[in-house]
């Protein structure tokens, strides 16, 4: 099978590409615009494979997307390309609407035209897998405010959409487009909604890599509000396995939630990282002394938690990493890969970040 992966140079996308090349006989066509968060160094281990190809292109470019389908003739699409940072969506929502909504529409139309041109056997086997987030569901009751004797609720595949941020609203819109293309045109689609990912190759603007790197550099470790916001943490390689499983065994038209069974408050995550660094890179003073409390994010969701029972029952997937094992691997990876970190934080990536923040603050 030849799989077209959009956003394959990003954090989750590169994990998917590495998983496919390292663990299957399938081929990958990686389409990525290479914005600030796309980094081909994350794919060095597989870039030399004859089953891997890279195309630098923007998913909002209709002509480029038609050309990708025409030239590479994929058997399936795994659509991961997206703007994904909530803070950036608050200061600059337009980019999120353009990429996540317009880009998904453009890709769906290119995929539909290509799919309709296929011979019946290939048409029946074709899949369009859209990768989304649990943030489309809004937030869940927090333990501090839960008055019932019943267990705290979890996000299921039937949870109504109630996005809180421009980012999650743009992802909710893209989910709706995918479902509409399935119902209206018959495009064979699948959707997955995942919890917060973490692991190697994560861009340093996100919580876990930011805390690791700021701690090592002696900088403040910013924690929003009280730090009591709860997230369900999913190790990125577990997510990559789940995504491939859904693509190859999932039922067309279905949605599957993917979670790590690891609900943690943000402050717990930060303190766990500090404790690991105290052990692995000890200093005279504990790293937790660098924690700095900052004003909470506007519209900040208090709790996310995934019920991943459906994918376990129907497709046999379970996460392999606990949070303790995964976070230790993650911290150690950043300690062992300083070249990757420095390259990401310098040059075009750092310049792009600085320019974007300047543009969005002006």
C-alpha positions in Angstrom: 0.0 0.0 0.0 1.1 3.5 -0.7 0.0 6.0 1.9 -0.1 9.8 1.4 0.7 11.4 4.8 0.0 15.2 5.1 2.0 17.0 7.8 4.5 14.1 7.9 7.4 16.4 9.0 5.5 17.5 12.1 5.5 15.9 15.6 2.8 13.2 15.2 3.1 13.0 11.4 6.8 12.1 11.6 6.1 9.4 14.2 3.5 8.0 11.8 6.0 8.0 8.9 8.7 6.4 11.0 6.3 3.7 12.2 5.1 2.8 8.7 8.6 2.7 7.2 10.1 0.8 10.1 7.3 -1.7 10.8 5.5 -2.4 7.5 6.2 -2.9 3.8 4.1 0.1 2.9 5.3 3.2 1.1 4.9 6.7 2.3 4.5 10.0 0.3 5.0 12.8 2.9 3.4 16.1 1.9 4.4 19.0 4.2 4.6 22.7 3.8 7.5 22.9 6.3 6.2 25.7 8.4 8.0 26.4 11.7 6.9 23.1 13.3 7.8 20.9 10.3 11.3 19.5 10.5 12.8 17.0 8.1 15.5 16.1 10.7 12.8 14.2 12.5 12.8 11.8 9.5 16.5 11.3 9.0 16.3 7.7 10.1 13.9 6.8 7.2 14.6 9.4 4.6 16.9 7.0 2.7 14.3 4.3 2.3 13.2 3.6 -1.3 9.7 3.4 0.1 9.7 7.1 1.3 9.2 10.2 -0.8 8.8 13.8 0.2 6.9 16.6 -1.5 7.0 20.2 -0.1 3.5 21.6 -0.7 0.7 23.4 1.0 -2.6 21.6 1.5 -4.5 24.8 0.6 -2.9 24.7 -2.9 -5.5 22.9 -5.0 -3.3 22.5 -8.0 -0.5 21.1 -5.9 -2.8 18.6 -4.2 -4.2 17.4 -7.5 -0.6 16.9 -8.8 0.3 14.9 -5.7 -2.5 12.5 -6.3 -1.9 12.3 -10.0 1.9 11.7 -9.7 1.9 9.3 -6.7 -1.4 7.4 -7.0 -1.8 6.7 -3.3 -4.0 3.9 -1.9 -4.9 5.9 1.3 -4.5 9.3 2.9 -3.6 10.0 6.5 -4.4 13.7 7.0 -2.4 15.2 9.9 -1.4 18.6 8.5 -2.7 21.3 10.8 -2.0 24.3 12.9 -2.2 22.9 16.4 -1.0 25.3 19.1 -3.9 26.8 21.1 -2.0 29.9 22.2 -1.2 30.8 18.6 -4.8 30.3 17.6 -5.8 32.9 20.2 -3.4 35.5 18.9 -3.7 34.6 15.2 -6.8 32.6 14.4 -6.8 33.2 10.6 -4.0 30.8 10.0 -6.0 28.0 11.8 -9.1 28.6 9.7 -7.0 28.7 6.5 -5.0 25.5 7.1 -7.4 23.4 9.2 -10.7 24.3 7.4 -9.7 25.5 3.9 -6.8 23.1 3.7 -9.0 20.1 4.7 -11.6 21.1 2.2 -9.0 21.4 -0.6 -7.5 18.0 0.3 -11.0 16.4 0.4 -11.8 17.7 -3.0 -8.5 16.5 -4.5 -9.0 13.1 -2.9 -12.6 12.8 -4.1 -11.7 13.6 -7.7 -8.9 11.1 -7.5 -11.0 8.4 -5.8 -13.7 8.7 -8.3 -11.2 8.2 -11.1 -10.0 4.8 -9.7 -11.0 1.4 -11.1 -13.6 -0.3 -8.8 -11.3 -2.5 -6.9 -8.9 0.3 -5.9 -11.8 2.6 -5.3 -13.3 0.1 -2.8 -10.0 -0.2 -1.0 -9.2 3.5 -0.8 -9.3 5.2 2.6 -9.2 8.9 3.8 -8.2 9.0 7.4 -8.6 12.4 9.1 -6.6 12.8 12.4 -8.2 15.2 14.9 -8.2 16.1 18.6 -10.3 15.5 21.7 -10.4 19.3 22.1 -13.4 19.4 19.7 -15.5 18.1 22.5 -14.8 21.1 24.8 -14.0 20.2 28.4 -15.3 17.9 31.1 -16.2 18.4 34.7 -13.2 18.7 37.0 -12.9 16.6 40.2 -12.9 19.8 42.2 -16.5 20.6 41.0 -17.9 17.1 40.6 -20.7 16.5 43.2 -22.1 13.2 42.0 -21.3 9.7 43.4 -21.0 8.5 39.7 -17.6 8.3 38.1 -16.3 11.3 36.3 -17.4 11.4 32.7 -15.1 10.7 29.7 -15.2 11.8 26.1 -16.7 9.2 23.9 -17.3 9.0 20.2 -20.9 10.3 20.9 -19.9 13.3 22.9 -21.4 16.5 21.4 -18.9 19.0 19.9 -18.4 22.1 22.0 -15.0 23.6 21.0 -13.6 26.4 23.2 -10.6 27.9 21.2 -10.1 29.0 17.7 -7.9 25.9 17.2 -10.4 23.4 18.5 -13.2 25.1 16.5 -11.2 24.9 13.3 -10.6 21.2 14.0 -14.3 20.6 14.7 -15.1 22.3 11.4 -12.7 20.0 9.5 -14.2 16.9 11.2 -17.6 18.0 10.0 -16.3 18.5 6.5 -14.9 15.0 6.5 -18.2 13.5 7.6 -20.1 15.5 5.0 -17.9 14.2 2.2 -18.6 10.7 3.4 -22.3 11.2 3.5 -22.8 13.3 0.4 -20.2 11.8 -1.9 -19.5 8.4 -0.4 -15.8 9.1 0.1 -14.5 6.3 2.4 -13.4 8.2 5.4 -12.3 7.5 9.0 -11.8 10.0 11.9 -9.8 9.7 15.0 -9.8 12.1 18.0 -6.8 11.8 20.2 -5.7 13.1 23.6 -2.6 15.2 24.3 0.5 13.7 22.7 4.1 13.8 24.0 7.4 12.2 23.2 10.5 12.7 21.1 10.7 15.3 18.4 8.0 17.5 20.0 8.3 21.2 19.0 9.5 23.2 22.0 6.4 25.5 22.2 4.3 22.7 23.7 4.2 22.1 27.5 6.4 19.1 28.0 9.3 20.0 25.7 9.1 23.6 26.8 9.4 22.6 30.5 12.3 20.3 29.8 14.3 22.8 27.8 13.5 25.8 30.0 14.5 23.9 33.0 17.9 22.9 31.5 18.5 26.5 30.4 17.7 27.9 33.9 14.5 29.7 32.6 11.1 30.0 34.2 8.7 27.1 33.9 5.4 28.9 33.2 2.3 27.2 34.6 -1.1 28.7 33.7 -3.5 29.6 36.6 -3.4 27.1 39.4 -1.9 24.4 37.2 -4.9 22.1 37.9 -6.0 21.7 34.3 -6.2 18.0 33.6 -5.1 16.3 30.3 -5.0 12.7 29.2 -1.4 12.1 28.0 -0.7 9.7 25.1 2.9 8.7 24.1 3.3 9.6 20.4 4.5 6.2 19.3 1.5 4.6 20.8 -0.6 7.1 18.9 1.2 6.2 15.6 0.4 2.5 16.1 -3.2 3.3 16.8 -3.5 5.5 13.7 -2.1 2.8 11.4 -4.4 0.2 13.0 -7.4 2.4 12.3 -6.3 3.0 8.7 -5.9 -0.7 8.0 -8.6 -2.3 10.1 -11.1 0.5 11.0 -14.6 0.5 9.6 -15.3 3.1 7.0 -17.5 6.0 8.3 -16.5 5.3 12.0 -14.8 7.5 14.6 -12.3 6.2 17.1 -11.1 8.0 20.2 -7.5 7.4 21.1 -6.2 8.1 24.6 -3.4 7.1 26.9 -5.3 6.4 30.1 -3.1 9.0 31.9 -5.0 11.9 33.4 -2.6 14.3 35.0 -2.9 17.9 36.2 -0.5 20.2 34.4 1.4 20.9 37.6 1.8 17.2 38.2 3.4 16.9 34.7 5.8 19.9 35.4 6.8 18.5 38.8 7.4 15.0 37.4 9.7 16.5 34.8 11.5 18.5 37.5 12.0 15.3 39.6 13.4 13.4 36.6 15.8 16.2 35.8 16.9 16.3 39.5 17.8 12.6 39.1 19.4 12.7 35.6 21.0 16.2 35.6 21.3 17.2 39.3 21.9 20.8 40.3 22.4 22.5 43.6 18.8 23.7 43.7 15.8 21.7 42.7 14.4 22.4 39.2 10.9 22.9 40.7 12.1 26.2 42.1 12.0 27.6 38.5 8.2 27.1 38.4 6.5 30.4 37.6 2.7 31.0 37.9 1.3 33.0 35.0 -2.2 34.3 34.2 -4.5 31.6 32.8 -5.2 31.2 29.1 -8.5 32.8 27.9 -11.2 30.1 27.6 -8.8 27.4 29.1 -10.5 24.0 29.2 -10.1 22.4 32.6 -10.2 18.7 31.9 -9.9 16.4 28.9 -10.2 12.6 29.3 -10.7 9.9 26.7 -12.7 6.8 26.8 -10.7 4.6 24.4 -12.8 1.5 24.9 -14.1 1.4 21.3 -10.7 1.1 19.7 -9.6 -1.5 22.3 -12.7 -3.6 21.8 -13.0 -3.4 18.0 -9.4 -3.1 16.8 -7.4 -4.5 19.7 -5.3 -1.4 20.4 -3.9 -0.5 23.8 -1.2 2.0 24.8 2.1 0.3 25.6 3.6 3.2 27.6 2.5 4.3 31.0 3.0 8.0 31.8 5.9 7.2 34.0 7.7 5.1 31.3 6.9 7.5 28.5 7.9 10.7 30.3 11.2 9.2 31.3 11.9 8.2 27.7 10.9 11.7 26.6 13.2 13.5 29.0 16.1 11.3 28.2 15.6 11.8 24.5 15.9 15.6 24.9 19.0 15.1 26.9 20.5 12.9 24.2 19.5 14.9 21.2 20.8 18.4 21.8 21.7 18.9 18.1 18.1 18.4 17.0 16.9 20.8 19.7 19.4 23.5 18.8 18.6 23.2 15.1 14.9 23.5 15.8 15.3 26.5 18.1 17.6 28.4 15.7 17.7 29.3 12.0 14.5 29.3 10.0 12.4 27.8 12.8 13.3 30.4 15.4 13.1 33.3 12.9 9.6 32.1 11.8 8.4 32.0 15.4 9.7 35.4 16.2 8.2 36.9 13.0 4.8 35.3 13.6 4.6 36.6 17.1 5.5 40.1 16.0 2.9 40.0 13.2 0.2 38.7 15.5 0.9 41.2 18.2 1.0 44.2 15.9 
